[in-house]
Amino acid sequence: MATSASSKLSKAVKQQYMDLPQGDQVQAMYIWIDGTGEGLRCKTRTLDSEPKTLEDLPEWNFDGSSTYQSEGSNSDMYLIPQAMFRDPFRKDPNKLVLCEVLKYNRKPAETNLRQMCKKIMGMVQNQHPWFGMEQEYTLLGTDSHPFGWPSNGFPGPQGPYYCGVGADKAYGRDVVEAHYRACLYAGVKICGTNAEVMPAQWEFQVGPCEGIDMGDHLWIARFLLHRVCEDFGIVASFDPKPIPGNWNGAGCHTNFSTKEMREEGGLKYIEESIERLAKRHQYHIRAYDPKGGLDNARRLTGHHETSNINEFSAGVANRGASIRIPRSVGQEMKGYFEDRRPSANCDPYAVTEALVRTCLLNEESEEPVKYK
């Protein structure tokens, strides 16, 4: 089992320094999405006092030529603070700061999908769109071999691992517990976790979050997972099909509702949304992974609890459908629906924006409408 060299450094020695007083000064770690649309980057600056609001956080910059975001001849990019969380690694009063990236001309970077998402959410705020996202991931060694798997072979077939307990069924629970507590400390709206169908695969859920908060909270939860795994010397992968063959892939099932859907008779509005989604399947497939559907093609095969990427389907309690209506929603005639198509490495800003555009703004074309 390959683990990183850094994880073998003495944590007790490090703690001596972390226990030193820091006076009135505060460490603020700025976090942003890099040019891949999947990777996260971070760096830290000192502030003279604890920031209470976003206005207390200065803009910053970085070298975009080293993050796949610009050329070396014009490489300065701007970091614009957008959401602030408590730092579970350095602890209070230190902060984590999620930033948008702007180019030299102050326009959003290509992988800054937050700005448009926020605009779209603002157009429907009176409908109170709620989201909950189920983030699946796989724990790997630094050699990309699944954590806990035999070095020359495979574990037993799928069956005993989902929500499993015991050393032969749950691989890497320490990471899961550490991540859960880090999210709670930070203020991330994490609402649950469980072991998944493939050994070394896990899931955490974030939500319900309204509007733009969904993307903010999921990205910070992902950052915290990477950072916790770094301490343990292993890797968290959001690849939608990390192991080919008869093993489950990894998705990011997205639950969605509006105020009307949650009220009496809301099933009517759920069914209307599903009808709109059926007419715009390919648009959503393109929005649901960072490679325009290529990553999801490896996962959405119609097997392993997935739908076929080329076909739209919906059903009550059907985990092989594109859209699942939970059985309780069918019985109560109100609630929410689950879009099972987004991949584990999706951008939550793109996913939530696409759902709002189709279901609430009634867009029908294969390209998103440009609003003034």
Salt bridges, closest charged atoms under 4 A:
ASP34 OD2 - ARG41 NE 2.95
GLU38 OE2 - LYS291 NZ 3.09
GLU50 OE1 - LYS52 NZ 3.50
GLU50 OE2 - LYS95 NZ 3.07
GLU59 OE2 - ARG106 NH2 3.02
ASP92 OD2 - ARG86 NH2 2.60
GLU100 OE2 - ARG114 NH1 3.00
GLU110 OE2 - LYS103 NZ 3.12
GLU134 OE1 - HIS253 ND1 3.51
ASP168 OD1 - LYS169 NZ 3.30
GLU210 OE2 - HIS128 ND1 2.84
ASP216 OD1 - ARG114 NE 2.88
ASP231 OD1 - ARG227 NH1 2.85
ASP239 OD1 - ARG298 NH1 3.01
GLU263 OE2 - LYS259 NZ 2.71
GLU264 OE2 - LYS334 NZ 2.86
GLU272 OE2 - LYS268 NZ 3.41
ASP295 OD2 - LYS291 NZ 3.32
ASP295 OD1 - ARG298 NH2 3.31
GLU338 OE2 - HIS253 ND1 3.50
GLU338 OE1 - ARG324 NE 2.55
GLU338 OE1 - ARG340 NH1 3.11
ASP339 OD2 - ARG341 NH2 2.93
GLU353 OE2 - ARG357 NE 2.73
GLU363 OE1 - ARG280 NH2 3.02
GLU363 OE2 - ARG357 NH1 2.76
GLU366 OE1 - ARG286 NH1 3.44
GLU367 OE2 - ARG286 NH2 3.74
